[in-house]
């Protein structure tokens, strides 16, 4: 009787770890999104700057 309970607990803990992301994973994901946005804005700004430099 004791063994099945232990197996059930182990399975529950294992499933719980896989279901949601940890705070560190979410932090890394948000950081990556922010870096992509900043890189896009920077590249767009450089293109616009070169465009206006060539016009005037």
N, C-alpha and C positions, 0 to 999 in steps of 0.2 A: 504493500500500500504506500509505503513511503517513497519508493522510486518514481512512480508516475507523477506524483506531485512535484518532485524535483525536476523532472523532465518538462512538465508544464511551465513551471517558473522559468526555466532556462529558455524555453521557446518564447515566452512572453517578453523576456528581457531582450532577446535577440531581435524579435519583430519590432519592439519599441525603438531600438537603435536605428533600424533601417527606415522607419516610416518618415520621420521628420529630420530636417537638417539642424545642425547645431548652430549656435550663435556665430561661431567662427566661420562656418561655411557660408552663412548668410552675409557676414561681413565681407568675406572675400568676393562673393558674387556682386554685392553692391559696389565695392571698390572697383571691380572690373567694369561695371556699367558706367560708373562715373568717369573712369579713365577713358573709355571709348567716347563718351560725350565730349570731354575736354579735348581729346585729340581731334574729333570732328570739327569742333568750333575753331580750334587753332588752325587746322588746314583750310577751312572756309575763310577765316580771316586773312590768312596769307594769300589766298587766291584773289580775294577782293582787293587787298592792298596792292598786289602786282597789277591788277586790272586798272585801278585808278592811277598808279604810277605811270603806266604806259599811255593812258589817255591824256594826262595833263603834262 
